[in-house]
């Protein structure tokens, strides 16, 4: 696995440079200068894959806000219904539990719409796959392929396949399966939610950090169970260590590469990990 880790880092760094260096931005600190670049999201057509309602804001809320401010078009796809994101379910069974699951789905969708409204996003799709079972749905890759062919995004944000949550890992698998054998071509930006990744791209989000915080605060049902508002913003603060000359205090980190490279690296990882 150490060999795989070294290979991934080298490939991530190499894959990002042709895309990011054209922006003329080299503001990373010396320790990151060989593996990461800075980038400012602009008016691109972007599609965001979020396994659950809140992943999009935690992982790339700042980038989303930058796209909208620059006049870009952002479409967010929530892959699962989020029904199990409620600690009270442990206390219930039978009809009472089913009713609470349905209430949770409705509530989380309402929270997602409010959070995206804060970020300026009004284009959203809910796939409603059962929470925790994304990898078991055989139809979801076909549905995503159809949506991608309709949207024709220039950028696709997806949780990195190194994420330990099974739904987060499955999002990359579904993206790879949905695009295999097609003419689709876009830049993939793999983001981090619960598992730190090997970044090759840093986005400064100082000017939208309050907007991101406000959007995250809309996920009240989830924050009641875990204070990831604190952890997410702390990760953004930590990622700013990659900047040189006090360039920024908050950053989001990504592994950025063309779709073909992402497919190839994912396939290699999947084979090595036996996943």
Phi, psi and omega in degrees: 000333177296321177299318180296318179299313179298320179296317180298314180300314180297317182292319178300314182296315181295320186291329185283329192300315181300326182281317189274328182294337178295342178280348179071026184246110176232079185241021180275155181290167185302321183294336179256355191297337179271351187228347186221150177230160174263154183208146178244112178302142182234220188271030180288160169277117185238142174239132183247123175264121179236115178301324181225159176290109177131335180302322183296321182282319177300310189279320186217027179301323179293316178296319178303312180299321178296316178302313182295317180299329181273000180091014179282167177251125182238127176242127182253132179245115174268119189278321180250169182271353176067020189295336183263009178276059183204113183294340181292341183299333180297336183268356188241162175206167175062220184296325181295320178292317179300320179295320180291324176298315179297320179296321180296317178301312180299315182296316183293326175293319178298317178297319180298316180297320178293319179297315180294326177298321177298323181278349179094014182260129181233008180246114188213147175231137176249116178279335174061033171289145182302130179307132179085356184234028183299322182289348183264355184269110184285346186264347191292326180294323176294321178295320179292320178303315180298318180294318178297321179291334176281317186279327183047060182289155172271333180227142173231123175267133183212142175302137181299144181292351174280352176300137184279340178292130184299325178291326180291316175298318182297331180300319177292318179300317181294320178297315180297316180294323182292332186257348183295129179080007179257175175265008181296141180213121179202168177272130176267135173238102180280128184246166182250140176239293181251342183240115178303138182251181175265096186280145169238009185211126178242133179244118178288129184235022181307318186283350179236011183296323178292325177293317178297316179299316180297320178295316179298326181294344177288342179273061186297322182297325181278323178293337177293334181263331182206134183275066179280355170299316178293312185290321181295313181290329176293321176297320177297322177293317179298319182297339179292348176297342178283351181272150175261155170056038177057037183298327180196161180253346179222140180211152168254143183248140182221157164254110188251130179196158176299154182308315183300321178291320180297318177301314184295315181292320178299315180299319179295317179296316182299318180292317182291323182274350182068029184267000000 
